[in-house]
Each structure stands twice: as C-alpha cells, then as structure tokens.
Amino acid sequence: MDIWTLVTLIGFAFTAGAIDAAVGGGGLIQIPGLMSTFPQMQTATVIGTNKLSSIFGTASAAYTFLKKVSLQWKLLTVIAICALISSFAGAACLSMIPQSILRPFVLVMLIVIAIYTFAKKDFGQVHAQLEITTKLLIFAGIGSLLIGFYDGIFGPGTGSFFIFFFIRVLGVDFLHASALSKIGNFMTNLAALSFLIPTGHVLVGIGLMMAVANVIGSVVGVRVALKYGSGFVRKIFLVLVTVLICRIGYQTFAG
C-alpha cells in the first residue's frame, strides 16, 4: 500500500471508532472504505476485516462504559451469551443468503426506528431502574439472539438496532443503551471472527493496523457521549439512522 491508501484507511477507522462508540454504526464508514480501497475483495473478507478492526474499538468502548455507567451483570451475561451464539450462526450463513434479500427488510426497520425515535421526544431520555426479572432476561435474550444473528450475516445498523431495542424493551436511556450495545456488539464481532478467521475471510495485517486508529477513535467517542449525555447521543443516533436509510435505500433501488 502507498502512504495515501494507508492514511485513508486509518482515517476511516478513526472516524468509525468514534461514531461506533457513541451510537454504533461504525461499519457504515469502515465497510465502504475497505470496499473502495480493495474493490476486488470478497464481501465476506470485507466484513471479516472490518470486524477485526472494530472489535478492538468496541472492547475499548465497552470497558470505558463499564467503569462509568452502572449496569446489571446478570443482564450483561444474558446479552453476551445470546449475541455470541447467534452471531456465530449468522457468520456461518454469510455466504448462503444474498444480502440483496436482507436490504429491503432492514430498510423498513430503520425507517420505523427513525420515525418512532423522532416522534417520541422523550424516547431514551429517562433511565428506569431495572428490576432483573425472568421475563426481562428472556426478552433481552431473544432480542440479542435476533440482532446477533443479523450482525453475523449482514451487519449494517447493528448498534442502532441494539440501542433501540434496549431503550424500547428495557426502558433505559440512550447512554445506558449505548453501553449495553457495546457488550452485545463486542460478542457478535468475537463470534463472527471465530468463524471468519479460520475460513480465511480476514486480512489480519490490515485489520490490526486499522484497529489502532479504531481504538483511538472509540476513546474520543465514549468521552463525548459521557460528557454530553443522552440528549446528544439521541441526536447523533437519528443522524446515523438517517444516513443508514439513505445508504441502504440507494443500494436496494440502485442495485
């Protein structure tokens, strides 16, 4: 790689890490960046290399959130285990299901999320004290299974789906939902990589190089989220979901 290609990839990784740490959606930046740099790369290898880079940033963000935001360990365990199992299954199915089949469904879901979040001004602004019941753990497990499988097989918008799910079902605010989503996202990336690396779908050198910039970006993203709170995260969330809708909509109707 020449120096400009290297700088471009590092820029993509840093920006992706910062955005992903706050509201998810880093793949929206990193995946197109990898595709434009390596146009002949297989889709599974693009996704695998992206996940290797982003897992370090996600781990850094998760660690920082856990130190600053109070979360329930029993809930975290259920989310982590369910996301891990289902994401591995999704990665195993990655080459079996054309992504063109998934795009229209994802597009509709993102539009619904955007409209709901915009219409309910207080959505994600109040954090409810969680009472860990069996029913709540079951709901958290089911949601993590579904979103984890989606991340393994496709990926764009996973962080947004996690955040929306945790706010809507658990009643937490955007800040706590973002913290929970980092745990789920870390496990989905870990599971997908445990399938993609042995099958040769990861460019390890490039992924690790981008990981350094991704971690630095994630540190910036978490600090911004913690400093400005749920109201700021909500605004960034809406912007990200809107960009996702535009991108996936273009891919769906132009492709």
Secondary structure, DSSP 8 states (H G I E B T S, - for coil): --HHHHHHHHHHHHHHHHHHHHHS-THHHHHHHHHHHSTTS-HHHHHHHHHHHHHHHHHHHHHHHHHHS---HHHHHHHHHHHHHHHHHHHHTTTTS-HHHHHHHHHHHHHHHHHHHHH-TTTTTS-------HHHHHHHHHHHHHHHHHHHHT-TTHHHHHHHHIIIII---HHHHHHHHHHHHHHHHHHHHHHHTTTT---HHHHHHHHHHHHHHHHHHHHHHHHHHHHHHHHHHHHHHHHHHHHHHHHHHH-
